[in-house]
Each structure stands twice: as C-alpha cells, then as structure tokens.
Amino acid sequence: MATVATPNGPRTARRGGFFGEGWVSWLFLLPTIVFFIGWQLWPIFRVGWISFTDYEFLNTRDPVNWVGLQNFREALTDPLLRTGLLRAAGFTALFLPGMIFIPMFLAVLIDRIRNPKLATFYRLVLLIPSMIPGPLIFLLWRWMYDLYIGPINYFLVDVFGWFDIYTQPQWIGNPQLVFPALAGMEWWWGLGYHTMFFLAGLATIPKDFFDAARVDGANEWRMFWDVTFPRLLPIILVLVVLRFGTAMAVIDEYLIMGGVNRDRPTYTWTVYMWELAFQRPPRDLGYAASIGWIGTIAMLVVVAVMFRLFRSRD
C-alpha cells in the first residue's frame, strides 16, 4: 500500500507484483505468447536438435542417434551446398535492385498526382497482385512464359515480329533467362506492396523542402536526388534487409518453375535441402537441417553487416 496525493485529497494506491492487478492484461497476450512459442521458438529449437542427429523422415524403426557436428562438417565440404548458395546469391543480386528502385520511382510518380480519387485508384490497382496467392501467381506466370501458348512470346513473335518460332526466348528452359524471368515475376507481384512503403516515407517529407528547392531553381531530377532520396534511404535499407532474406530463401518458385534438376540454376541450397529431407532416400532430415542452419547463418551474417552499414550512415 502507498498513499498518493491527488487534487481530491490523499488516495491509497496498491502496488501489484509482476502480475498483480494487471493479470488480466496478460490474458490478452497469452494467445500471442502461445503462438510465438509454438510456431516460432519450438520449430527453431527442434530443427537445431535434428541437425545434430541422424534423424530420417518417416523412419520410426531405427532409433535416432546423436552425431554431433558430423552433419555440419559434411555440409561445409558439400559442393552442391556451395553451388546452391552461389546461385541463390546470383538471383538475389538480380532481384533486389528492381524490387527497390522500381517501386520507389513509381511511388514518386504517384505522389505527384494531385487528384485524390485518381491517386487512390492507382494505389488499389497496384495492390491487386499482392492479394493473389503465391501458387496461383507462379502458375499464371508459368503460362505467360510458355514457349508456344504464352502471351509474352505471342507478342514477341506474332505481333511485333522480333523473333520467329525458332529463335523465340525460352524463358524457363534457358538457364540464362530463368532468373530474369523469375525476377520479373517477383517485381510484378511485390510492386504494390513495396510502393506503399515508399509512399508512406514520402508522406513524412515536409513539402516546404520541395518549395525551397524550387525557389533555388532545382528541377524535378535535382529535387529527387537532393531532397527525396536521402530521406527515403532508411526505408530503402530496411527493405533491402527484408527482401535479401526473402530472395535467398526462395523455394516455391524454383520448384514450380524449374523442378528438382541439379543442373538448372533454380537448384539452389533451399531446393537441395528440401530434396534431401523429403524426396531422396534415405530422407536424411538431420543433414538437411544442418544445410538449413548453414544457409541461415550465412544470411544472418550479411544482414548484420547491412544493419551495421545502416547504423553508420544514418
């Protein structure tokens, strides 16, 4: 108990412990805590334990043995893992610039629209792709990239005449074109979502900055580089960090577009991990888990460097 002075006279206040009188608030947090532990922490610890064992998927006859760091030692010398990480890094290097700069310039254009209804219409149209489920997106674009019935090659061959039936691009079959084709699909899919990020950042920039720049004689291009771009840099760096992890861990797109073919560029470390765990006998889940941890640690190192750069430049 404690006495607190108030305008209406002294009042006795109660001090609760960790739960105290606020235990009802913890009830509202309980579903989130259960979800976080059950769907986030527990799978992480479970996969961590599996990576140190010889656990095999759907094998209930043999006991699980503790093998220590054996899986990690083998994975670090596995050429397929190194090749898969390099392929994923190549796709990420192609994916990130378009995923950042295309939405940024589009957001700048939309921000210049003075008609509120027209600006709202553009925002709604841009958000339509992000509302479509992923597997449907992949199947849609696989049909669009089809060599014979896809609309993209139809326009390139039959409408514009830039190619013929023998020289038309094989978007999915050509190893040099499969990553640009997948990157284009990802740019279209995430265009509206990322544009909203930049529109939110543009809304925080005071309009007085642009008025002052115009008074000084700056054109639109100069205002973008001197006023807009520096103030969007924190959003750019955060999106780079987020989308770096997304691009490095892509798997659904590779399986649907490229299948499980070790000679194709789409056979990255995530596809390799999935094949070892669920497809190729003896379905070595322990070794696959160690590959997953190595890939995750490699991504975390790069993300830590990005955060370091972000903190030093801001």
N, C-alpha and C positions, 0 to 999 in steps of 0.2 A: 504494500500500500504506500501511496505518496500523496501529499497534499499539493494541489496546483492552484495558483491564484488565477481567477478569471474575473471579468468585469462584473459578474453577478455574485461575486464572493468566492470563498475557497471551495474547492471541489476535490474529492478523493479520486485519484486515478489508480487503476490497477495495472500492474506490470506482469505480463504473461511471459512464460518461458519461450523456448524455441517454437512450440506450437501455441501454448497459451490460449488466449481468446480468439486468435486468428486461425484456429484449426480448420474452420470452415473454408478458408481460402485455399488450404492445401488440398481439400477435396476437389476443387475445381482444377488443380494442377495434376491430380492423380492420373487421369487418362493420358495426359501428355508424358508424364514420367514413365508410365507403363509402356506406352508406345515407343518411347526413346530407348528404354532398356530392352524391350522385346524385339524391336525391329532394327535397332541401330547397334547398341553395345553388344548384345548377345551374339549376333552373327559375326561381328568382328572378332570377338574372343574365340568363338567356335572355329572360324577359319584359321585363326592363329594357332590353335591347338592341332587342327588337322594337318597343317603344314609341317609339323614335327613328327608325323606318324606315316605309316604305310597304308592309310585308310583307302579302301577301294569302294566305289559307289555300288550299292545293291549287293555287296558281298557280306552276308551275315554268317557264313560258315567259319571263316578264319578269324581269330582274334586280332585286334588292332595292336600293332607294335610301335613303340616309341623309337624313332630313328634319329632323333636329334637334328643336327644341321646337315644331314646327308642329302636331303632334297634340295636345300639351298646350294650346296656345293655342286651338285649335278646341274642345277638350273643355271648357275653362273657360267658354266662352260658349255651350255647348250647353244649351238649356232642358230637353231630355229628361234630361240628367245631373242637373241641379239638382232637377228634379221627382222623379227616381228616388231621390236621396239623401234628400229630404224624406219620401217615402213610406216608405223603409226606417227613417228615424228615428222616424216615427209608429208603425210596428209595434214597434220596439224599446222605445219608451216604454210601450206596452201590454203587451209580452211580459215585461219584466224584473220588475216588481213581483210578478206571480203566480208567476214562476219562482223567486223568492227567498222570499217570505213564506209561500206555501202549504206548501212542503217544511219550512220552519222550524217552523211551528206543528204540523205533523204529526210532526216529529221530537220535539218536546217532549211530545206525547201518547204516542208510543211509548216514550219514555224513562221515562215514569211507570209503565209496565206492569212489575209485579214478577214475573210468571210467565215464566221464561226461554223455555220452549217456545212460548208464545203470542207473545212478542216476536220470536222467530226466525221464526215463521210469517208475521207481518206484514211483516218485512223481506224475506222471499223473495217474497211476493205483490207487494210494491211494485217489486221488481227485474224482474218479468216483462216489462213494457213496454219497458224499456231493452235487453232481449235480442232484440227483434224488429227485423229490418232496416228501414231507413228507407223504401224504396219500398213495402213491404208496409203500413207504418203509414199512409202517405199514401193508398193505395188503400182501406184499411179505413175511414178517416175520411171519405173522399170518398163512400163508400157510405153511411156513417152520416148524412152531411149531405144525402143525396139528397132532392130535393123530394117524390118520390112513393113511393119504396120504402125510404127511410132510416128506421131505428128511432127516431131523435130526433123527427122530425116525426110519426111514428106515435103516439108517446106524447102529444105536444102536441095533436094533433088528435083522435085516436080514443079515447085513454084518458082524458086529463084534460079535453078539450073546451075548451082555452084558445084555440084557433084553429080556423078552418074551412079548407076546401080552397083558398079564395080569399085568405085572409089569413095562411096559414102562412108562417113565415120562410123566405126563400131564402138559406141560409147562405153558399153560394158565389157565387150570382148577384147578391146585393145588395152594392153597394160599401161600404155602412155596416156590413155584418155579416161580410165576408170576413176582415178582420183579427182580430176577436174569435174567429171560428171557428178560424182557424189558431192563434191564441194558446192556445185551449183544448186543441187537439190537442197542441201543444208542451208545455204544462204536464203533461198526462197522460203523454206519452212520457218526459219527464225527471223525473217526480215521484220515483221510487225512487232514481235516481242522485243527485239533489241532497239527498234526505232522508238518505242515507248520509253526506254531507259534514257535515250538522248533527249527526247522531248521534255522529260522531267528535269534533266540537267539544264536545258535551255531556258526553262521557266524560272530558274533561280538566278539567271544573269540579269542584273538591273538594266533596263532599257536606256538609262542615262549614259551607259558606257558607249552604246551604239550612236546615240545622238552626239556625244562629244567627239567620237571618231569621225562622224560625217562633217562636223564643223571643222575638223582639222584636215579635211579633204580626202579621207580614206574611202576607197571604193569597197564593194562587197567582198572581193577576194582578200583585201588587206584587213577588213574587219574580222573576217573569219579566222585568219591566222593570228592576228594580234589580240582579239577580244574573245572570240568564241572558243577556239581550240584550246588555249591554256586553261580555260575554266571547265572544259569537258575532259581534261586529262585524267582526273581521278576516276570518272566513270569508265573511261577507256581502259585504264589499268585494271580496274576491278573486273570488267567484262573479259579482259584477256585472261586473267587468272581463272575465272569461272569456266570459260569456254576452252581453255587449254586442257583442263581435266576432262571435259566432255569429248573433245576431239581425240585425245589419247586413248580413251576407254571405249571408243565406238565398237560395237559388235553386231547389233541387229542389222544395220545397213550392209555390213560386209557379208553376213550370212545369206541375206535375201538377194543381194546383187551379185555376189561373187561365189557363194557356196564355200565348201571346205576343200580348197585346192591349194596345196602348199606352194605351187609355182606362181600363183597370182599375187599381185600387190596387196589385195584385200586380206590375205592371210597374215594378220598381224598377231601380236602377242595375246590379245584377248580371244581371238578365234582359236589359237593354239591351246590356250588354257581350257576353253570350252570343249574342244575336241578331246583332249586328254581326260577330262573329267567325266564326260557323258557319252562319248562316241567310240573312241578307240580302245579296245581291250588292252589291259585289264581295268580300264576306267580308274586310273590312279588319281584319286582325289587329293591325296597328300602332296604329290608332286605338282599337280595343277594349282593347289593353294599356294605353294611356295613361289610359283611363277607369278601368281596374282600379287603376292606381297612384294616381290622384287619390282614389278611394274609400278605398284602403288608408291613404294618408297622413292623410286626414281622420279615420279611425278611430284611427290611432296618436296623433294629437293629443289626442283625447278620452281615450284610455287613459292617456296621460302625465299628463293633468290628474287622472284618478282615482287614479293612483299617488301623485301629489303630495298629494291630499287624504288618502289612506290613511296616508302617512308623517307628515303633520302632526297627524293625530288619534290615532295610536297612540302 
